[in-house]
Every structure is written in structure tokens, then in C-alpha cells.
Amino acid sequence: MKKISILGLGYVGLCTAVSFASKRFKIIGVDVNSEKVKMINEGKAPIYESGLDELLKRSVDSQMLHCAEDCGYAVRNSGISFITVGTPYRPDVSIDLKYVKSVAKSVGNALKNKEEYHMVVVKSTVLPGTTEKIVIPIIEKHSGKRCGLAFDVCYNPEFLREGSAIKDILNPDRIIIGEFSRQSGDRLESLYRDFYENKLPPVIRTNPSTAELIKYVNNCFLAMKISFMNTIANICQEIPEADVTTVAKAIGLDRRISPLFLNPGLGYGGSCLPKDIRALVSFSQKLGYKPSLLKAVEEVNILQPYKVVRLANRLLGKIRGKRIAVLGLAFKPNTDDLRDAVSIEVVKGLLKENAEVVVYDPAAIKNAEKLFKDKVRYASTALECVSDADCCIIVTEWPEFKALKCEDFIRRMRTPVVIDGRRIYDPEEFSRKLIFAAIGLGVL
Ligand code: NAD
């Protein structure tokens, strides 16, 4: 079996690497971050992701995964390379392709002296046209070879969700192949046939631009569901006794709607949804079309984190000088990722009102320390976080917060005021036993 090289070992690259290695594919991982490479070769995961530690250790111990900093070595010693580098946005919200361009250049240089045919698969999220107009020309320029002859390129978006990344890679809903030529699509589909054996999900084959667009449209649709439900939550909040969770449950039973992604909360965050929606808005505007619906989705999301700050103000009178416990910082449970997490806006909002902020997260404290520095206090457990607090705000729905009882708050807090930003508590019980408010829960 041909070796696979994976270029960029972040959430997508590393999880892809260990998933392939777990099915006995030989993997060479590459990253420019030497510390990351060293850690991975020692079997230690640089990120928190469910099931990753164990699978990584197994992959390294069984010698199915080995990492290096040298992209050339990896390309020369593999038959197929996946590009999984980051595509963050610049301050002007355009997508930053510097990592994609740099890795494409390295692949091109490596292919210059490689005699065998090579396959390149772009997995990073890039705007329509990028693979054909940017990646392929860079590889052709630096290799001196033609795409479709000495090498081929496909675009193959990744849909994993952080927190369940490995599970998602092993059981995807579908595989999208944006093929430069029929031959390249056949080769990639055949790799996935070997990988999934008799569990191959539906495969959609199309041109690279359509495949690139599919990734954005997918994320924009999910973001739209979230902003839609948060809009309804904000309306419910103004109607005495209305509860958005019951509304969501009821409409979710309509098969045309589906119950997924209807949870009201503080908005979407993370490294993908905010970035991808902004990129598609800006891309569309450059094409001359103003995507009003997508802009509204974004606007709702920008304002949503401040709802809990306003609720805290309403319940406490003024929050200046009050101690506010923030439970949850990661953009979602089961990850340590703080990129564009709504917790950042919540903490900023509280600090702006001169509150004393104490934070706790089961996985993201190390990342939070780099971000908030000494502006907040860090607790090492949820119970320590709420101790002596005047108010507690639930920002991320970690399972351990769901397990907290009313009594845990009542016994430890200075004043038992709980604001449920993720709708994890029973409003009837909490409202009876302590001072309680929640997103999308109308007050009397
Ligand atoms: P990340 O920032 O966590 O990781 C990217 C890695 O690439 C880093 O380790 C970086 O050091 C490395 N890198 C940068 N330049 C390199 C180079 N020239 N050679 C080798 N390595 C290099 O990114 P991520 O979250 O894994 O996302 C990767 C891509 O996948 C992005 O385009 C993202 O939008 C997309 N995506 C992400 C997710 C997600 O949940 N994180 C899901 C689907 C798609």
C-alpha cells in the first residue's frame, strides 16, 4: 500500500493521520512547528480531542505514523499528500492563503525530482477557484510539471466536528470529491474504498469549485439554523412564560426541519463557522451579490453573547465589583479550542462592566491563560469557580456542568444567581430554588 503524507497537523491533519493509521495505512505527518512534531512522535497529542491520545499512542507505537518537518521528504516518500494547513481570516475578513501557498510551493519543489506519479488532495477550507487558480499553478510552477500528467490534484473538504473529530472521520455522512480529472477522482475514491471497506458513505463527485463551495454552504446553513433559533430565543425572552426549548422541540419534530442544530444559546464560535460565513459573505460581495440573509446570520451571532451580560445586569442591579463565575470557555464541549469562542465576548463584556471574573473550563484553561492573562481568576474546578460568586453564567455545555445540582450553587455562592446560557438546567426546578434566568426563557 502507498504511504500517505499529511501536511499540517492541526485538528484536521492530526485526527486524519491517526484515523488512517488506525486502519493500517502508513502515514508521514508534516508540520512546520517543530515542538508539535516532537510531541506527536513521542505519542503525545498537542490538542485535546476525544479518543485522540489513545489512537495517537497506538499509531506511533505500531510505527504506522511518523512525523517530520521536511515536506519534501514526506512527498517523495508517499504516493498521496493531503493538505490540511490552516486558512484563517485576515483582519479585513478575506481568507489568508499564506499556509496553503507555502505548502503548495514545498510540494512543487519536492515533485521536481520525483519520478513517480503523485496525488495531492486539498482538504483545507478554501474559496471556490482556489485549487484550480492558486494551488495547481503553484505546484506546476515549482515542479516544472503539468497537473493531470505527473501529478493530480483533488479538492476534498473535511466536515469533522471538533469534540468528535475521529468519530466523524471514521463515520462521515458523505465524501465530496472535487476532481481536476476523472482519473484523479477515481484514485481518491479508490483510496476511500480501501479505507471504509464495506462502509463507504455516499460519494459526490464534482468539479473543484463546486466542492469548495459545498464546504462553505454546509457551514453557512448550520450557522443559519443557530442564528434562527437564537432570534426566536430572543423573542421568547420577552414573552412571559414562553420557553424556546419547547418551541425547538416542537418544530424539530417536523421532518422538513429536523431537531438538530436547534439549540438556543450564546451563538456559534470556533475556528470554522464564523470564519467560513464571513468568507462567503465577502466572496459573494466581490462577485457583485449582497448576501443579505448570510449577513443577518452573522449580525445575530455577534450580538448574542452579550445577552447573558445584560441578563446579569438585570438580575444583579449593577455587576460592577460583583464576582461572576463563568463556567465553560471552549467554543464547544470536548475540545480545548478557544478560537472565536463566544466565551471571549462574554468575558470581555463582563470586564467592561468592571465585574470580577472567575473562569473554569475542563480543558481550555491553558489556552485561556494565554488569552485573558491576569485579567480574570482561574479556578481548578467548577465548584471552586462558583464559590463566593454573586452570579454564575453557563457558557459551554460541558457534561460536568449539566451534572451540577441547585444545591451546589446554593451552598457555595454568595448569592445564588444562575444564568443558563446553554439551556442545560431544568427551568422549573432552578427557578423554584434559586434566582434563575436562561436564554429564551420568558420571565413573568
Ligand atoms: P490548525 O490551525 O489547527 O492546524 C494547521 C496546522 O498546519 C498547524 O499545526 C500549522 O503549524 C501547520 N502548518 C502551517 N503551515 C504549514 C506548512 N507549510 N507545512 C506544514 N504544516 C503547516 O487548523 P485546523 O483547525 O486543523 O484546520 C485546517 C483546515 O481545515 C482549515 O482550512 C479549516 O478551515 C479546515 N477545517 C477545520 C475543521 C475544524 O474543526 N478545526 C473542520 C473542517 C475543516
Residues whose N, C-alpha, C, O or C-beta is under 5 A from the ligand:
A	BS01	NAD	L7 G8 L9 G10 Y11 V12 G13 V30 D31 V32 N33 T84 V85 G86 T87 Y99 S102 V103 K123 S124 T125 E158 F159 L160 R161 E162 S271 C272
